[in-house]
Amino acid sequence: MARLRSDIWVAAYLRTCEIAGGSAVLRRRGAAEAGAIYIKIDLLQGDCRLLGPAPPGLDDEDVGRRRFAPMRNVETMPVADAEDRIRRELNFDSDLWLIEVEDREGRDFLDRMEG
């Protein structure tokens, strides 16, 4: 199964967040076909979660599915640290997408995405 284009996946994710009662905005548009997608989840208390592309899985069930992993080995980080990490990623990959979710509970809504 082929993976969805980044622009289509992002549009579906933003809509999914809205339907689930979350607040999500596109902060940066990347390459439409295959730009890497990063998700910053602001907990609205000075901390956030930062998710980026997970390393490719070895499981055949993951073929075509976007997977995300924390960008640090901690659950949350200060917003300033996340912004610094995002700047470094942009220096490396100018085609990336950045979505920002505001959710006090830290929900990422990824469990609602099919592909």
HELIX and SHEET records of a PDB file:
HELIX    1   1 SER A    6  ILE A   19  1                                  14    
HELIX    2   2 ASP A   60  ASP A   62  5                                   3    
HELIX    3   3 VAL A   79  PHE A   92  1                                  14    
HELIX    4   4 LEU A  110  ARG A  112  5                                   3    
SHEET    1   A 5 SER A  23  ARG A  28  0                                        
SHEET    2   A 5 TRP A  97  GLU A 102 -1                                        
SHEET    3   A 5 ILE A  37  ASP A  42  1                                        
SHEET    4   A 5 ASP A  47  PRO A  53 -1                                        
SHEET    5   A 5 PHE A  68  PRO A  70 -1                                        
SHEET    1   B 5 SER A  23  ARG A  28  0                                        
SHEET    2   B 5 TRP A  97  GLU A 102 -1                                        
SHEET    3   B 5 ILE A  37  ASP A  42  1                                        
SHEET    4   B 5 ASP A  47  PRO A  53 -1                                        
SHEET    5   B 5 MET A  77  PRO A  78 -1                                        
END                                                                             
